[in-house]
Amino acid sequence: MRVVAGTHKGHSLKAVPGFTTRPTTDKVKEAIFNMIGPFFEGGVALDLFGGSGGLGIEALSRGIDKVIFVDRDGKAIQTIKSNLQSCNFQDQAEVYRNDAERALKALKKRELMLDLILLDPPYKEQKLKALIETISTEKLLSEKGIIVAEHSHDVKLDNEIGELQKIKSEAYGIIGVSIYTYKLKPSSES
């Protein structure tokens, strides 16, 4: 597992010890960022099921200013911190041990607007629709923000969830990726 592109291209990342997490493969990571970027001019991102931190670190390497990492597993939190340190990104990151729903409530209280939200929950505990609904309802995504939802290839997410619409959906073997952003508002004629 490594950083695919950007300022830290080729940098190796540690995986979370054990079998509780499933890291996104480099091939899928590259495909995701080619769909949404591939590079960024600043912004704040949330890596909600951080695991090893690979997706959030990739975003930092590609120009995101800051990433908030959240995971409920202690081993994952230690791995994220270790990977951030090895890339020298610790000043551009916040790392929290929390579950997804509570983390979203905490972000709402901070009135943060996120430009990129990375959702890669355990495939057996798919709560993606509910999480995307919460993100929409709580207005956690900036106007031009993007949500990347990684899921099992056989999971079909709705085309519209709250005020968000699916703009892309791809499958890579057993992995599915769905990209959401705000619905386009019809431009008023002058």
DOLOSE-630470 format. One record per residue: residue number from 0; x, y, z of N, C-alpha, C in turn. Coordinates in steps of 0.2 Angstrom, whole numbers, plus 2048, in hexadecimal, padded with zeros to 3 digits. Each point is the difference from the previous one (the first is absolute). Last residue first. Layout:
% DOLOSE-630470
k:n.c1:n.c2:n.c3:ca.c1:ca.c2:ca.c3:c.c1:c.c2:c.c3
NUM:X:Y:Z:X:Y:Z:X:Y:Z
...
***
This chain:
% DOLOSE-630470
k:n.c1:n.c2:n.c3:ca.c1:ca.c2:ca.c3:c.c1:c.c2:c.c3
189:761:8B1:7A9:800:807:801:7FC:804:7FB
188:7FF:7E5:80B:801:804:7FA:7FF:807:802
187:808:7EC:810:7FA:804:7FE:802:804:7FA
186:809:7E7:808:802:807:7FF:7FA:804:7FE
185:7FF:7E9:80E:7FF:803:7F9:802:807:801
184:80B:7EE:810:7FA:805:800:800:803:7F9
183:80B:7E8:808:801:806:7FD:7FA:804:800
182:807:7EF:813:7FD:800:7FA:801:807:7FD
181:813:7F7:810:7F9:803:800:7FD:800:7F9
180:811:7EC:804:800:807:801:7F9:803:800
179:80E:7E6:800:7FB:804:801:802:807:800
178:808:7E6:7F8:802:807:801:7FA:804:801
177:808:7E4:802:7FB:805:7FE:802:807:802
176:80B:7E5:7FD:801:807:802:7FA:804:7FD
175:807:7E4:806:7FC:805:7FC:802:807:803
174:80C:7E5:7FF:7FF:807:803:7FC:805:7FB
173:808:7E9:7FC:7FB:7FF:805:7FF:807:803
172:80A:802:7E9:800:7FA:803:7FA:7FF:805
171:801:816:7F9:806:7FD:7FF:801:7F9:804
170:7EC:814:7F7:802:7FA:803:807:7FE:7FE
169:7F0:819:801:804:7FB:7FD:801:7FA:804
168:7F2:819:7FD:800:7FA:803:804:7FB:7FC
167:7F8:81C:803:804:7FB:7FD:800:7FA:804
166:7F3:813:805:802:802:7FA:805:7FB:7FC
165:7EB:803:814:806:7FC:7FE:802:802:7F9
164:7F4:811:812:7FF:7FB:7FB:806:7FC:7FE
163:7F3:80F:816:806:7FE:7FC:7FE:7FC:7FB
162:7F3:80A:812:801:805:7FB:806:7FE:7FB
161:7F4:7EC:80C:7FF:807:803:801:805:7FA
160:807:7EC:7F6:7FF:7FF:807:800:807:803
159:7FE:7F2:7E7:800:806:803:7FF:7FE:808
158:804:7EF:7F1:803:806:7FC:7FF:806:803
157:803:7E9:80E:7FB:804:7FC:803:805:7FC
156:80D:7E9:805:7FE:806:804:7FB:804:7FC
155:809:7E6:800:7FE:805:7FC:7FD:806:804
154:812:7E9:803:7FB:805:803:7FF:806:7FB
153:80F:7ED:7FB:7F9:7FE:7FF:7FB:805:804
152:818:802:801:7FE:801:7F9:7F9:7FE:7FF
151:809:809:818:801:7FA:7FC:7FD:801:7F9
150:809:816:80A:7FC:7FB:803:801:7F9:7FC
149:807:81D:805:802:7F9:7FD:7FC:7FB:803
148:7FE:81B:7FB:7FD:7FB:804:803:7F9:7FD
147:804:81D:800:802:7F9:7FD:7FE:7FB:804
146:7F9:81B:7FC:800:7FA:804:802:7FA:7FC
145:803:81D:7FE:7FF:7F9:7FD:801:7FB:806
144:7FB:81E:7FC:803:7FA:803:7FE:7F9:7FD
143:7FB:819:7FC:802:7FC:7FB:804:7F9:802
142:7F5:80F:810:7FC:800:7FA:802:7FC:7FA
141:807:7F7:819:800:807:7FC:7FC:800:7FA
140:7FB:7F0:815:803:800:7FA:800:807:7FD
139:7F4:7F9:813:807:800:802:804:800:7FA
138:7E7:801:807:803:805:7FB:808:800:802
137:7ED:7F2:809:804:804:804:804:805:7FC
136:7F3:7F0:7F4:7FB:804:805:804:805:804
135:80C:7F2:7F2:7FC:804:7FC:7FC:805:805
134:80D:7EF:809:805:805:7FD:7FC:805:7FC
133:7F4:7ED:808:802:805:806:804:805:7FD
132:7FA:7F0:7F1:7FA:804:802:802:805:805
131:810:7F0:7FA:800:805:7FB:7FA:805:802
130:803:7ED:80E:805:805:801:800:806:7FB
129:7F1:7EE:7FE:7FE:804:806:805:805:801
128:804:7F1:7EE:7FA:804:7FF:7FF:805:806
127:811:7EF:802:802:806:7FC:7FA:804:7FF
126:806:7EC:80E:7FB:805:802:801:806:7FB
125:808:7E5:803:7FF:805:7FB:7FA:805:803
124:810:7EC:808:7FC:805:804:7FE:806:7FC
123:80E:7EE:7F7:7FA:7FC:804:7FC:805:804
122:813:808:7F4:7FB:7FE:7FB:7FA:7FC:804
121:810:814:80B:800:7F8:7FF:7FA:7FE:7FC
120:806:819:7FB:7FE:7FC:806:802:7F9:7FF
119:806:817:7F5:802:7F9:7FE:7FF:7FC:806
118:7FE:81B:7F6:7FC:7FB:804:802:7F9:7FE
117:808:81C:7FE:801:7F9:7FE:7FD:7FB:805
116:7FE:81B:7F8:7FE:7FB:805:801:7F9:7FD
115:806:81C:7FB:801:7F9:7FD:7FE:7FC:806
114:7FE:817:803:801:800:7F8:800:7F9:7FE
113:7F5:80C:817:805:7FB:7FD:800:800:7F9
112:7F9:810:817:7FE:7FF:7F9:806:7FC:7FD
111:7F8:805:81B:805:7FF:7FB:7FD:7FF:7F9
110:7F8:805:818:7FE:803:7FA:805:800:7FB
109:7FF:7F5:816:806:804:7FE:7FE:805:7FA
108:7F0:7F0:808:801:805:805:806:804:7FF
107:7FD:7EE:7F1:7FA:805:7FF:801:806:805
106:80E:7EE:802:802:804:7FA:7FB:805:7FF
105:7FB:7EF:810:806:805:802:802:805:7FB
104:7F0:7EF:7FA:7FD:805:804:805:805:803
103:808:7EE:7F3:7FD:805:7FB:7FC:805:805
102:80B:7EE:80B:805:805:7FD:7FD:805:7FB
101:7F3:7EF:80A:802:805:805:805:805:7FD
100:7F9:7EE:7F2:7FA:804:802:802:806:805
99:811:7EF:7FA:7FE:804:7FB:7FA:805:801
98:810:7F7:814:7FC:7FD:7FB:7FE:805:7FB
97:818:802:80D:7F9:801:801:7FC:7FC:7FB
96:819:80A:806:7FD:7F9:801:7F9:802:802
95:812:810:7F2:7FB:7FF:805:7FE:7F9:800
94:812:814:7F5:7FF:7F9:800:7FC:7FE:807
93:809:815:7ED:7FD:7FF:807:7FE:7F8:800
92:813:810:7F0:7FB:7FB:801:7FD:800:807
91:813:80C:7F5:7FA:801:7FB:7FB:7FB:802
90:815:7FF:80B:7FE:807:801:7F9:802:7FB
89:80C:7EB:7FF:7FC:800:806:7FE:807:801
88:80D:7F5:7ED:7FA:804:7FF:7FC:801:807
87:815:7F3:7F8:801:807:803:7FA:804:7FF
86:804:7E8:7FC:7FF:805:7FA:801:807:802
85:801:7EF:810:805:7FE:7FB:800:804:7FA
84:7F0:804:811:807:802:802:805:7FE:7FB
83:7EA:7F9:7FD:800:807:7FF:807:803:802
82:7FC:7E9:803:800:802:7F9:801:807:7FF
81:7FC:7F8:816:807:7FE:7FD:801:802:7F9
80:7EB:804:80A:805:805:803:807:7FE:7FD
79:7EE:7F1:7FA:7FF:807:7FD:806:805:802
78:7FF:7EB:80B:802:7FF:7F9:800:807:7FC
77:7F6:7FE:816:807:800:800:804:800:7F9
76:7E8:7FE:801:802:807:802:808:800:801
75:7F6:7EB:7FC:800:805:7FA:802:807:801
74:7FE:7F0:812:806:7FF:7FB:800:804:7FA
73:7ED:802:80F:807:803:803:806:7FE:7FC
72:7E6:803:7F7:805:7FB:802:806:803:802
71:7ED:80C:7F6:7FF:7FE:807:805:7FB:803
70:803:816:7EF:7FF:7F9:800:7FE:7FD:807
69:806:818:7EF:7FC:7FD:805:800:7F8:7FF
68:80D:819:7F7:800:7F9:800:7FC:7FD:806
67:804:818:7F1:7FE:7FE:806:7FE:7F8:800
66:810:813:7F1:7FC:7FA:800:7FE:7FE:808
65:80A:816:7EE:800:7FD:807:7FB:7FA:7FF
64:808:80D:7ED:803:803:805:800:7FC:807
63:800:7F6:7E6:7FB:802:805:804:803:806
62:80B:7F7:7EC:7FF:807:801:7FB:802:805
61:80A:7E9:7F9:7FD:803:7FA:7FE:807:801
60:808:7F3:812:806:800:7FB:7FE:803:7FA
59:7EF:7FD:811:805:805:802:806:801:7FB
58:7F0:7EF:7FC:7FD:807:7FF:805:805:802
57:806:7EA:805:800:801:7F8:7FD:807:7FF
56:7FE:7F9:816:807:802:7FE:801:801:7F9
55:7EB:7F8:807:801:807:802:807:803:7FF
54:7FB:7E9:7FB:7FC:804:7FC:801:808:802
53:80B:7EF:80D:802:800:7F9:7FD:805:7FC
52:7FE:7F8:818:801:807:7FE:802:801:7F9
51:7FA:7EC:80C:807:801:801:801:808:7FE
50:7E9:7FC:807:804:7FA:7FF:807:801:801
49:7EB:80F:7FF:807:801:7FF:804:7FA:7FE
48:7E7:809:7FF:802:7F9:803:807:7FF:7FE
47:7F8:816:7FB:7FC:7FE:806:801:7F9:802
46:80C:815:7F5:801:7F9:7FE:7FD:7FC:806
45:7FF:81A:7F5:7FE:7FC:806:801:7F9:7FD
44:80A:81B:7F9:7FD:7F9:7FE:7FE:7FC:807
43:805:81B:7F4:800:7FC:806:7FD:7F9:7FF
42:80E:814:7F0:7FA:7FD:802:801:7FC:806
41:811:807:7EA:7FE:801:806:7F9:7FD:802
40:806:7FD:7EA:803:807:802:7FD:802:807
39:804:7E7:7F2:7FC:805:803:803:806:801
38:800:7E8:7EF:804:804:804:7FB:806:803
37:7F9:7F0:7EF:804:7FC:805:804:804:805
36:7EA:7FD:7FD:805:805:801:803:801:7F9
35:7EF:7EF:806:7FE:806:803:805:806:800
34:802:7E9:7F5:7F9:802:7FF:7FF:807:803
33:815:7F6:803:7FF:802:7F9:7F9:802:7FE
32:805:7F7:816:803:807:7FF:800:803:7F9
31:7F9:7E9:804:7FB:805:804:803:807:7FF
30:80D:7EF:7F7:7FA:801:7FC:7FB:805:803
29:814:7F9:80C:802:804:7FA:7F9:802:7FC
28:7FE:7F1:812:801:807:802:802:805:7FA
27:7FD:7E9:7FC:7FA:803:801:801:807:803
26:813:7F4:7FC:7FD:800:7FA:7F9:804:801
25:80D:7FA:813:803:806:7FC:7FC:801:7FA
24:7F2:7F4:813:806:7FF:7FC:803:806:7FD
23:7F3:7FF:818:7FF:802:7F8:806:7FE:7FC
22:7FC:7F4:818:803:806:7FD:7FD:800:7F9
21:7F5:7F5:816:802:7FE:7F9:802:806:7FC
20:7FE:7F7:81C:7FF:805:7FB:802:7FD:7F9
19:801:7F3:814:7FA:804:801:7FF:805:7FB
18:812:7EE:804:7FB:800:7FB:7FA:804:800
17:81B:803:80A:7FA:7FB:800:7FC:800:7FA
16:80F:816:805:801:7F9:802:7FA:7FC:801
15:803:815:7EF:7FE:7FF:807:801:7F8:801
14:810:80C:7EE:7F9:7FE:801:7FE:7FF:807
13:813:811:7F5:7FF:7FA:803:7F8:7FF:800
12:80F:80D:7ED:7FB:801:806:7FF:7F9:803
11:813:80E:7ED:7FD:7FA:803:7FC:801:806
10:806:810:7EA:802:7FF:807:7FC:7FA:803
9:7FE:80A:7E9:805:7FA:801:801:7FF:808
8:7F8:818:7FA:800:7FA:7FB:805:7FB:802
7:7F9:817:80A:803:7FA:803:800:7F9:7FC
6:7F8:816:7F9:806:802:803:803:7FA:803
5:7EF:7F9:7ED:801:806:804:806:801:803
4:7F3:7E8:7FB:802:806:7FC:801:806:805
3:7FC:7E8:808:800:7FF:7F9:803:806:7FC
2:805:7F5:819:7FD:806:7FD:801:800:7F9
1:7FF:7E8:80D:804:806:7FF:7FC:806:7FE
0:801:7E3:807:7FC:806:800:804:806:800
***
